[in-house]
Amino acid sequence: MSASAAIFLLFYVTGLIMTFRNPYYGVLTYMFHWYNHPPYYWWGDEVPDFVGGRWSLVIALATLASWIIHRQKMAPLEKPSYQTSIWLGLMVINMLWVSVGVAVMPDLSMDKAVEVLKVMISFLLIASLVRTYKDYKMMIWLLILWTSYWGFVAWDVGGNRDIGVVAPNATEENAVSAHVMALMPFFGVYFLNGNRWGKALVVLGVPFCINLIILANSRATLLGFAAIGMLSVFLFKGKVRFAAILAVLVAGFLFMHLTNEDFKERQSTETYDDGSATSRFHIWEGAWEMWKAHPFGVGGGGFIELSTDYIPEISDSKSQHNTFVAVGTDWGFFGLFFYLAFLAHTFIVLARIKRTASRMPAMAKYSMEATAVQLALMGLIGAGFFHSRQYAEVVYWLCAFALMLQNIMNTEIDQMQKELNKPISVDVEDGTPIISNPVSK
């Protein structure tokens, strides 16, 4: 067994065991597996498949069982809210209805609907099991570590448009690079707030991650990355804004020195061909005609099946190359409405976090965390205009992060208020409090 296979097995089994002690470790193990799914790596065949290929399902079941066992012992949350999950539930219900009622390819469509149902379950587990700021920070640091490892793998074995890294729902370079791009705001925030070891990890990881984005050579990811850079200057406040400007300049410097001729040639392609930016407009025109003919959607996979009927400029079947076009054509008007409502509600939650934090200096850390999530989602939305990310798990992770931050911050505020409301007493012989806390009056 290779070292890579042994390390994966060690971390997976250890995480599985730890999950039965605390369901929080199930979240971390699930994410670790997502970054290191055995069938997608050369060392995968060397790992004993004692779960029948159901690596993520076993983790999810263990996490659910651990939650049932330990739910009374977990860190309490003060009136937790998971309202955004309502939109996600409506999305899944609509997908199931479309798959049964109007889908062009019912079986494939149902598979896609079940796929999103599984993502919804992981969304709820992630959002509800990370209950302290310490646990949240550990999770983000591990994501930074695993993303940096991806960058190292791409540098070690990757090449132009073949970066040597894949993951569930991210099996090609556009999706992988978009995932890495979305995590970059956390690199910046955790560099500012981290200790010297954390700063060192970020400094080492960023060049590898940018190199991965360059090797992927994805226009969509580049657009999203540019959106993050520009918006960070406006969303961060005070001294952090100057740090954001410096980070943008550093990223630009790295891009200038790491790009190659293949990258420059692809980014400047303007003629119509299968990989050109111009081809997207023909696809979207056809998607509009398809949507008018099928306003309730054609189901998952239906667009590809019908694309040659609605897009005269193509000879082979194509996908939508746009997240919102994909959601609208696959799942119809209602599907697009629920998806947009899910994202919009998440941004409302993030805005509330920042507004509350702005009134309470002790909560300033949550403002920076929320801004990182805002930028990551905006980067994915920007990339989503040229590549479909409707099934990307990172989108749902980020939306779960928003709920985590809201619930953890509200609990911390509630605990502070309870501390202030405690009576102040002076010890006397009979132990009777003689001074009350003026804050409580």
C-alpha positions in Angstrom: 0.0 0.0 0.0 1.3 3.4 -1.0 1.9 6.2 1.6 -1.0 8.2 0.0 -3.5 5.3 0.4 -2.3 4.6 4.0 -2.7 8.2 5.0 -6.2 8.4 3.6 -7.2 5.2 5.3 -5.7 6.4 8.6 -7.5 9.7 8.5 -10.8 8.2 7.3 -11.0 5.4 9.9 -9.8 7.8 12.7 -12.4 10.3 11.7 -15.1 7.7 11.6 -14.2 6.5 15.1 -14.1 10.1 16.4 -17.5 10.8 14.8 -19.1 8.4 17.3 -17.6 10.5 20.1 -18.8 13.8 18.6 -20.8 14.2 15.4 -18.8 17.4 14.6 -15.9 15.1 13.5 -18.3 13.6 11.0 -18.5 16.9 9.2 -14.7 17.2 9.1 -14.3 13.6 7.9 -17.0 14.1 5.2 -15.1 17.1 3.9 -11.8 15.3 4.1 -13.2 12.5 2.0 -14.7 14.9 -0.5 -11.2 16.3 -1.2 -9.7 12.8 -1.3 -12.4 10.5 -2.9 -10.4 7.2 -3.5 -11.9 6.3 -7.0 -10.6 9.6 -8.4 -6.9 9.0 -7.4 -4.2 6.7 -8.6 -3.9 5.3 -5.1 -7.6 4.6 -4.8 -7.4 0.9 -5.8 -4.9 0.3 -3.0 -7.4 1.3 -0.3 -9.4 -1.6 1.2 -13.0 -0.9 0.2 -14.7 -2.0 3.4 -17.7 0.3 2.8 -18.6 -1.0 -0.6 -17.8 2.3 -2.3 -20.2 4.2 -0.1 -17.5 6.4 1.6 -19.6 9.5 2.1 -22.8 7.6 2.9 -21.1 5.7 5.7 -19.8 9.0 7.2 -23.3 10.6 6.9 -24.9 7.6 8.6 -22.3 7.6 11.4 -22.8 11.3 11.9 -26.5 11.0 12.1 -26.3 8.1 14.6 -23.8 10.1 16.7 -26.1 13.1 16.7 -29.0 11.0 18.0 -26.7 9.6 20.7 -25.1 12.9 21.8 -27.7 15.6 20.9 -28.3 16.4 24.5 -24.6 16.8 25.3 -23.8 19.1 22.3 -22.9 22.8 22.8 -26.2 24.6 23.0 -27.4 27.1 20.5 -29.7 30.0 21.4 -32.8 29.8 19.2 -31.0 28.5 16.1 -32.5 29.4 12.8 -32.3 27.3 9.6 -34.8 29.2 7.5 -32.8 29.2 4.3 -33.2 25.4 4.3 -36.9 25.9 3.4 -35.9 27.2 0.0 -33.6 24.2 -0.5 -36.4 21.8 0.5 -38.7 23.5 -2.0 -36.0 23.1 -4.7 -35.8 19.4 -4.0 -39.6 18.9 -4.1 -39.8 20.8 -7.4 -37.0 18.6 -8.8 -38.8 15.4 -7.8 -42.0 16.7 -9.3 -40.3 17.7 -12.6 -38.5 14.3 -12.7 -41.8 12.4 -12.3 -44.1 14.7 -14.4 -42.3 16.4 -17.3 -38.7 15.4 -17.5 -37.4 14.4 -20.9 -35.2 11.7 -19.3 -37.0 10.8 -16.1 -34.5 8.3 -14.7 -31.5 10.6 -15.2 -33.5 13.5 -13.9 -34.5 11.6 -10.8 -30.8 10.7 -10.2 -30.0 14.4 -10.3 -32.9 15.2 -7.9 -31.7 12.6 -5.4 -28.2 14.0 -5.7 -29.4 17.4 -4.6 -31.5 15.7 -1.8 -28.3 14.2 -0.5 -26.6 17.6 -0.7 -29.5 19.1 1.3 -29.0 16.4 4.0 -25.3 17.2 4.2 -26.2 21.0 4.3 -28.4 20.5 7.3 -25.9 18.3 9.1 -23.1 20.8 8.5 -25.2 23.8 9.5 -26.4 22.2 12.7 -23.4 20.4 14.0 -20.8 23.1 13.9 -21.8 25.0 17.1 -18.8 27.0 18.4 -16.6 29.5 16.9 -13.6 27.4 17.8 -15.0 24.4 15.8 -15.9 26.7 12.9 -12.3 28.0 12.7 -10.9 24.5 12.8 -13.1 23.5 9.9 -12.0 26.5 7.8 -8.3 25.9 8.6 -8.7 22.3 7.4 -10.4 23.5 4.2 -7.4 25.8 3.7 -5.0 22.9 4.2 -6.8 20.5 1.9 -7.3 23.2 -0.8 -3.5 24.0 -0.6 -2.9 20.3 -1.0 -4.9 20.3 -4.2 -2.7 23.1 -5.4 0.4 21.1 -4.6 -1.0 18.1 -6.5 -1.8 20.3 -9.5 1.8 21.6 -9.4 3.3 18.2 -9.0 1.4 16.2 -11.7 -0.9 18.6 -13.5 -0.6 20.4 -16.9 -2.6 22.8 -19.0 -6.3 21.9 -18.7 -5.4 18.6 -17.0 -4.7 19.6 -13.4 -4.6 16.1 -11.9 -7.3 16.9 -9.3 -11.0 15.8 -9.3 -13.7 15.5 -6.7 -17.4 14.5 -6.5 -19.4 17.0 -8.6 -16.1 18.5 -9.6 -14.7 16.1 -12.2 -13.2 18.6 -14.6 -10.9 21.7 -14.5 -13.7 24.3 -14.5 -15.4 22.9 -11.4 -12.2 22.2 -9.5 -10.7 25.7 -10.1 -14.0 27.3 -9.2 -14.0 25.5 -5.9 -10.4 26.6 -5.2 -11.3 30.2 -6.2 -14.2 30.2 -3.8 -12.0 29.3 -0.9 -9.4 32.1 -1.6 -11.2 34.8 0.5 -10.8 32.5 3.6 -7.0 32.4 2.9 -7.0 36.2 3.2 -9.1 36.5 6.3 -7.3 33.7 8.1 -3.9 35.1 7.1 -4.9 38.3 8.9 -6.3 36.6 12.0 -4.0 33.6 12.2 -0.9 32.9 14.2 2.5 32.6 12.6 2.0 29.0 11.7 -1.4 29.9 10.1 0.2 32.7 8.2 2.9 30.4 7.0 0.4 27.9 5.7 -1.5 30.6 3.8 1.7 32.0 2.3 2.8 28.6 1.2 -0.7 27.6 -0.1 -1.7 30.7 -2.1 0.9 30.3 -4.9 0.0 26.7 -5.4 -3.7 27.5 -5.6 -3.2 30.3 -8.1 -1.0 28.0 -10.1 -3.9 25.5 -10.1 -6.3 28.2 -11.4 -3.9 29.1 -14.2 -3.4 25.4 -15.2 -7.2 24.9 -15.3 -7.3 27.9 -17.7 -11.0 28.5 -17.0 -12.6 31.7 -18.2 -15.4 31.2 -15.7 -13.1 30.9 -12.8 -11.0 33.9 -13.9 -14.1 36.0 -14.0 -15.1 34.8 -10.5 -11.6 35.5 -9.2 -11.7 39.0 -10.6 -15.1 39.6 -9.0 -13.7 38.6 -5.6 -10.7 40.9 -6.0 -12.9 43.9 -7.0 -15.6 43.4 -4.4 -13.2 42.7 -1.5 -12.1 46.4 -1.8 -15.7 47.5 -1.1 -16.9 44.9 1.3 -14.0 45.1 3.8 -13.8 48.1 6.0 -11.0 50.2 7.7 -7.5 48.8 7.8 -8.7 45.4 6.4 -9.5 47.2 3.1 -5.9 48.2 2.7 -4.9 44.6 3.3 -7.5 43.5 0.7 -6.0 46.0 -1.9 -2.5 44.6 -1.1 -3.8 41.0 -1.5 -5.2 41.9 -4.9 -1.9 43.3 -6.0 0.0 40.3 -4.8 -2.4 38.0 -6.6 -2.0 40.0 -9.8 1.8 39.8 -9.4 1.6 36.0 -9.0 -0.7 35.7 -12.1 1.7 37.7 -14.2 4.7 35.5 -13.3 2.9 32.1 -13.3 0.9 32.3 -16.5 2.1 30.7 -19.7 1.3 31.1 -23.4 -1.5 28.4 -23.4 -3.3 30.4 -20.7 -3.0 33.7 -22.6 -4.1 32.2 -25.9 -7.2 30.5 -24.4 -8.2 33.6 -22.5 -8.0 35.7 -25.7 -10.0 33.3 -27.9 -12.8 35.1 -29.6 -13.7 33.0 -32.6 -16.6 30.5 -32.5 -15.5 27.0 -31.5 -16.4 24.5 -28.8 -14.3 26.2 -26.2 -14.8 29.9 -27.1 -16.7 32.4 -25.0 -18.7 33.4 -28.0 -20.3 30.0 -28.3 -22.0 30.5 -25.0 -24.3 33.2 -26.5 -25.6 30.7 -29.1 -26.2 28.2 -26.3 -28.1 30.7 -24.2 -30.3 31.8 -27.1 -31.3 28.1 -27.6 -31.9 27.8 -23.9 -34.3 30.7 -24.0 -36.3 29.0 -26.8 -36.2 25.7 -24.9 -37.5 27.4 -21.7 -40.4 29.0 -23.6 -41.4 25.5 -24.9 -40.9 23.8 -21.5 -41.5 26.5 -18.8 -41.7 23.8 -16.1 -38.3 22.4 -17.1 -37.0 19.5 -19.0 -35.4 17.7 -16.0 -31.8 16.9 -15.2 -29.9 16.0 -18.3 -32.8 17.1 -20.6 -31.0 20.2 -22.0 -28.1 18.1 -23.3 -30.5 15.7 -24.9 -32.5 18.5 -26.7 -29.7 21.0 -27.3 -29.2 20.2 -31.0 -32.9 20.8 -31.6 -32.8 24.3 -30.2 -29.2 25.4 -31.1 -28.7 25.3 -34.9 -25.1 26.5 -34.6 -23.9 23.2 -32.9 -23.6 19.7 -34.2 -22.9 17.9 -30.9 -24.9 18.0 -27.7 -23.9 20.8 -25.2 -24.6 21.8 -21.7 -25.8 25.3 -20.6 -22.5 26.8 -19.5 -24.4 29.0 -17.1 -25.7 28.2 -13.6 -28.9 30.2 -13.8 -29.7 29.1 -17.4 -29.1 25.5 -16.3 -31.4 25.8 -13.3 -34.1 27.5 -15.3 -34.1 25.1 -18.2 -33.7 21.9 -16.2 -36.1 22.7 -13.4 -38.3 25.5 -14.8 -39.5 28.8 -13.5 -40.2 27.5 -10.0 -36.8 25.8 -9.8 -35.0 29.0 -10.7 -37.2 31.0 -8.3 -36.4 28.7 -5.4 -32.7 28.6 -6.2 -32.4 32.4 -6.4 -34.5 32.8 -3.2 -32.1 30.4 -1.4 -29.1 32.5 -2.4 -30.8 35.8 -1.7 -31.9 34.7 1.7 -28.3 33.6 2.5 -27.0 37.0 1.6 -29.6 38.5 3.9 -28.4 36.4 6.7 -24.8 37.5 6.0 -25.8 41.1 5.9 -27.6 40.8 9.3 -24.5 39.2 10.8 -22.4 42.2 9.6 -24.9 44.7 10.8 -25.1 43.2 14.3 -21.3 42.9 14.4 -20.9 46.6 13.5 -22.8 47.6 16.6 -20.9 45.3 18.9 -17.0 45.5 18.7 -16.7 42.2 20.5 -18.4 40.5 17.5 -16.1 42.1 14.9 -14.6 38.6 14.1 -18.0 37.5 12.7 -18.1 40.4 10.3 -14.8 39.3 8.7 -16.0 35.7 8.6 -19.3 36.8 6.9 -17.5 38.9 4.4 -15.3 35.9 3.4 -18.5 33.9 2.8 -20.0 36.8 0.8 -17.0 37.0 -1.4 -16.8 33.3 -2.0 -20.5 33.1 -3.0 -20.1 36.2 -5.3 -17.1 34.6 -6.9 -19.1 31.4 -7.6 -21.9 33.5 -9.0 -19.5 35.3 -11.2 -18.0 32.0 -12.4 -21.6 30.7 -12.8 -22.3 33.1 -15.7 -19.9 31.0 -17.9 -20.1 27.6 -16.3 -22.9 25.7 -14.5 -22.4 25.2 -10.8 -25.9 24.2 -9.8 -24.7 20.9 -8.3 -21.5 22.2 -6.8 -21.4 21.2 -3.1 -19.2 24.2 -2.2 -22.2 26.5 -2.9 -24.3 24.7 -0.3 -21.3 24.5 2.2 -21.0 28.3 2.0 -24.7 28.8 2.6 -24.4 26.5 5.6 -21.5 28.6 6.9 -23.8 31.6 6.9 -26.2 29.8 9.2 -23.4 28.6 11.4 -22.0 32.1 11.9 -25.5 33.5 12.6 -26.3 30.9 15.2 -22.9 30.9 16.9 -22.8 34.7 17.1 -26.4 34.9 18.5 -25.5 32.3 21.1 -22.4 34.2 22.1 -24.3 37.4 22.4 -27.0 35.7 24.5 -24.3 34.3 26.8 -22.8 37.8 27.2 -26.1 39.2 28.1 -26.7 36.5 30.7 -23.3 37.3 32.2 -24.2 41.0 32.4 -27.5 40.2 34.1 -26.1 38.1 36.9 -26.3 39.8 40.3 -23.1 41.2 41.7 -22.8 40.1 45.3 -20.4 40.8 48.2 -19.5 38.0 50.4 -20.6 38.5 54.0 -20.9 36.0 56.9 -24.3 34.7 55.8 -23.5 34.9 52.0 -26.4 37.2 51.2 -25.8 39.4 48.1 -26.1 43.1 49.1 -25.2 44.7 45.7 -27.3 44.1 42.5 -25.9 44.4 39.1 -27.1 47.8 37.8 -27.1 46.5 34.2 -30.0 44.2 35.1 -32.2 47.1 36.3 
